[in-house]
């Protein structure tokens, strides 16, 4: 994307770029996604992607808006692992709505106020439409879903008056703390309920969600509640996708030297040490790294000896503590690994922090930043290693690795999903799909409720926004503002209608991706549904329109996460606000006289 564009002062280039970026990922929206191949013109390397997050990750975004969008999407994906496509699509749709408002000369302050009020309406609709998990299948099949809303004539929707929306850039980079789910799943009824919830959240990946359910069952058998932090993935290339499975423990690919050591250690209860960082002489914990290219004169002549002394000290310390396995968050020094392998010490690198913490709690070990901090109180016991798969004689030359299973004697809840594909480029998408399913189930259990999926929730939002817009446009004098800190201004009805149109665009785009409608046909169908509105939405019919395959028995079997959807909408609107306000500051920073002359400026 070009970093600078020539435009007239009246054009909001930031909103235009936000809209353009949104259009790139439209085909990644909904359960039916299209694979894209992104190729680097300089190196010739290519990537096979099928999600909004991966598309942005492989694009060269040189402009400020592009960087802001990518950081926002990345932060959302890091926490939720799903919903990024909805986030970016709505950001683009609402940016186009803001541009239309500017074209109609609605003041920016009123645009922001009306969009904020519209968001409050949508969040209130989500609260009213949410389905408690225990009531998920209490509704008869194919029964229309009704929102528990009061008369539209009164608009008395519940709202916490102490909560005021504030625009903060920092919200894009905050990561909510993931907590363990307190719900237990020991009884058959609880297991069945979890399976039912998982099915509604598969979003076209029923087999992948099946792996997630299997992982939860393994954790339940070990008296551990469903915990995504204890689930890892292992990618198995050059294998049929049907070979995907879930295995207790932590599965890792290992080299020949590690295989030899592992065979010697099989069947033993081993001592383990955990390192939170790199195991190298130059590594310093975050905040203690020295400036690069800075050397002291008295260190120059003894720098090599210093590294040798460090290596000798670390090796001696680990051997004296009789450590058999070293689990490292980062990477280990090559010479150090050679010394350890000679002494049958197994070194496993690039472990996830959550997995290291699980080993720490299960084996009674203490996570340290430097190997020199190790002592007898830091070393854990009760770890075992075993060869899980030996593919060294496998027919395919591209996959001759051996895979190791590392676990603890005590029940820890560690589970690994082994994912496979003949196509190397699809492995990343397979992993993303699994993590998306796992996190959907996690947030469903954490929220203790779900939203009707397949566009049903969006349809309720559209109807509410349209009715409210009609009252504002008609000059209705009894329309109270949803937000006590804002008052209705000129054009409020127009803004709310445009906000509703953005949701119509969303639902119709999902229908197009399902392959059953063209863009015009999909929009026509949605408008007809709204025209025949009787206060309810046929969930099964919506599922038929937005899924590639019709739902079984015509039942409503698609749901969305409450937290994920609400946070995606919030982030999308915050993006629009930030870009809109930045554009306005750039434009109004130039003299009004030049503005009226329509001069050109380079941004």
PEPEWO-V228719 format. One record per residue. N is the residue number from 1. SS is DSSP state (alpha for helix, beta for strand, coil for the rest). Layout:
n ss
N SS
N SS
This chain:
n ss
1 coil
2 coil
3 coil
4 coil
5 coil
6 beta
7 beta
8 beta
9 coil
10 coil
11 coil
12 coil
13 alpha
14 alpha
15 alpha
16 alpha
17 alpha
18 alpha
19 alpha
20 alpha
21 alpha
22 alpha
23 alpha
24 alpha
25 coil
26 alpha
27 alpha
28 alpha
29 coil
30 coil
31 coil
32 coil
33 coil
34 coil
35 coil
36 beta
37 beta
38 beta
39 beta
40 coil
41 coil
42 coil
43 coil
44 coil
45 coil
46 beta
47 beta
48 beta
49 beta
50 coil
51 coil
52 alpha
53 alpha
54 alpha
55 alpha
56 alpha
57 alpha
58 coil
59 coil
60 coil
61 coil
62 coil
63 coil
64 alpha
65 alpha
66 alpha
67 alpha
68 alpha
69 alpha
70 alpha
71 alpha
72 alpha
73 alpha
74 alpha
75 alpha
76 alpha
77 alpha
78 alpha
79 alpha
80 alpha
81 coil
82 coil
83 coil
84 alpha
85 alpha
86 alpha
87 alpha
88 alpha
89 alpha
90 alpha
91 alpha
92 alpha
93 alpha
94 alpha
95 alpha
96 alpha
97 alpha
98 alpha
99 alpha
100 alpha
101 alpha
102 alpha
103 alpha
104 coil
105 coil
106 coil
107 coil
108 alpha
109 alpha
110 alpha
111 alpha
112 alpha
113 alpha
114 alpha
115 alpha
116 alpha
117 alpha
118 alpha
119 alpha
120 alpha
121 alpha
122 alpha
123 alpha
124 alpha
125 alpha
126 alpha
127 alpha
128 alpha
129 alpha
130 coil
131 beta
132 beta
133 alpha
134 alpha
135 alpha
136 coil
137 coil
138 coil
139 coil
140 coil
141 coil
142 coil
143 coil
144 coil
145 beta
146 beta
147 coil
148 coil
149 coil
150 coil
151 coil
152 coil
153 coil
154 coil
155 coil
156 coil
157 coil
158 coil
159 coil
160 coil
161 coil
162 coil
163 coil
164 coil
165 coil
166 coil
167 coil
168 coil
169 alpha
170 alpha
171 alpha
172 alpha
173 alpha
174 coil
175 coil
176 coil
177 coil
178 coil
179 coil
180 coil
181 coil
182 coil
183 coil
184 coil
185 coil
186 coil
187 coil
188 alpha
189 alpha
190 alpha
191 alpha
192 alpha
193 alpha
194 alpha
195 alpha
196 alpha
197 alpha
198 alpha
199 alpha
200 alpha
201 coil
202 coil
203 coil
204 coil
205 coil
206 alpha
207 alpha
208 alpha
209 alpha
210 alpha
211 alpha
212 alpha
213 alpha
214 alpha
215 alpha
216 alpha
217 alpha
218 alpha
219 alpha
220 alpha
221 alpha
222 coil
223 coil
224 coil
225 coil
226 coil
227 coil
228 alpha
229 alpha
230 alpha
231 beta
232 beta
233 beta
234 beta
235 beta
236 beta
237 beta
238 coil
239 coil
240 coil
241 alpha
242 alpha
243 alpha
244 coil
245 beta
246 beta
247 beta
248 beta
249 coil
250 beta
251 beta
252 beta
253 beta
254 beta
255 coil
256 alpha
257 alpha
258 alpha
259 alpha
260 alpha
261 alpha
262 alpha
263 alpha
264 alpha
265 alpha
266 coil
267 coil
268 coil
269 coil
270 beta
271 beta
272 beta
273 beta
274 beta
275 beta
276 coil
277 coil
278 coil
279 beta
280 coil
281 coil
282 coil
283 coil
284 coil
285 coil
286 coil
287 coil
288 coil
289 coil
290 coil
291 coil
292 coil
293 coil
294 coil
295 coil
296 coil
297 alpha
298 alpha
299 alpha
300 alpha
301 coil
302 coil
303 alpha
304 alpha
305 alpha
306 alpha
307 alpha
308 alpha
309 alpha
310 alpha
311 alpha
312 alpha
313 alpha
314 alpha
315 alpha
316 alpha
317 alpha
318 alpha
319 alpha
320 alpha
321 coil
322 coil
323 coil
324 coil
325 beta
326 beta
327 beta
328 beta
329 coil
330 coil
331 coil
332 beta
333 coil
334 alpha
335 alpha
336 alpha
337 alpha
338 alpha
339 alpha
340 alpha
341 alpha
342 alpha
343 coil
344 coil
345 coil
346 beta
347 beta
348 beta
349 coil
350 coil
351 coil
352 coil
353 alpha
354 alpha
355 alpha
356 alpha
357 alpha
358 alpha
359 alpha
360 alpha
361 alpha
362 alpha
363 alpha
364 coil
365 coil
366 coil
367 beta
368 beta
369 coil
370 coil
371 alpha
372 alpha
373 alpha
374 coil
375 coil
376 coil
377 coil
378 coil
379 coil
380 beta
381 beta
382 beta
383 beta
384 beta
385 beta
386 beta
387 beta
388 beta
389 beta
390 beta
391 coil
392 coil
393 coil
394 coil
395 coil
396 coil
397 coil
398 coil
399 coil
400 coil
401 coil
402 beta
403 beta
404 beta
405 beta
406 beta
407 beta
408 beta
409 coil
410 coil
411 coil
412 coil
413 coil
414 coil
415 beta
416 beta
417 beta
418 beta
419 beta
420 beta
421 beta
422 coil
423 coil
424 alpha
425 alpha
426 alpha
427 alpha
428 alpha
429 alpha
430 alpha
431 alpha
432 alpha
433 alpha
434 alpha
435 alpha
436 alpha
437 alpha
438 alpha
439 alpha
440 alpha
441 alpha
442 alpha
443 alpha
444 alpha
445 alpha
446 alpha
447 alpha
448 coil
449 beta
450 beta
451 beta
452 beta
453 coil
454 coil
455 coil
456 alpha
457 alpha
458 alpha
459 alpha
460 alpha
461 alpha
462 alpha
463 alpha
464 alpha
465 alpha
466 alpha
467 alpha
468 alpha
469 alpha
470 alpha
471 alpha
472 alpha
473 alpha
474 coil
475 coil
476 coil
477 coil
478 coil
479 coil
480 coil
481 coil
482 coil
483 coil
484 coil
485 coil
486 coil
487 coil
488 coil
489 coil
490 coil
491 coil
492 alpha
493 alpha
494 alpha
495 alpha
496 alpha
497 alpha
498 alpha
499 alpha
500 alpha
501 alpha
502 alpha
503 alpha
504 alpha
505 alpha
506 alpha
507 alpha
508 alpha
509 alpha
510 alpha
511 alpha
512 alpha
513 alpha
514 coil
515 coil
516 coil
517 coil
518 coil
519 alpha
520 alpha
521 alpha
522 alpha
523 alpha
524 alpha
525 alpha
526 alpha
527 alpha
528 alpha
529 alpha
530 alpha
531 alpha
532 coil
533 coil
534 coil
535 coil
536 beta
537 beta
538 coil
539 alpha
540 alpha
541 alpha
542 alpha
543 alpha
544 alpha
545 alpha
546 alpha
547 coil
548 coil
549 coil
550 coil
551 coil
552 alpha
553 alpha
554 alpha
555 coil
556 coil
557 coil
558 coil
559 beta
560 beta
561 beta
562 alpha
563 alpha
564 alpha
565 alpha
566 alpha
567 alpha
568 alpha
569 alpha
570 alpha
571 alpha
572 alpha
573 alpha
574 alpha
575 alpha
576 alpha
577 alpha
578 alpha
579 alpha
580 alpha
581 alpha
582 alpha
583 alpha
584 alpha
585 alpha
586 alpha
587 alpha
588 alpha
589 coil
590 coil
591 coil
592 alpha
593 alpha
594 alpha
595 alpha
596 alpha
597 alpha
598 coil
599 coil
600 beta
601 beta
602 beta
603 coil
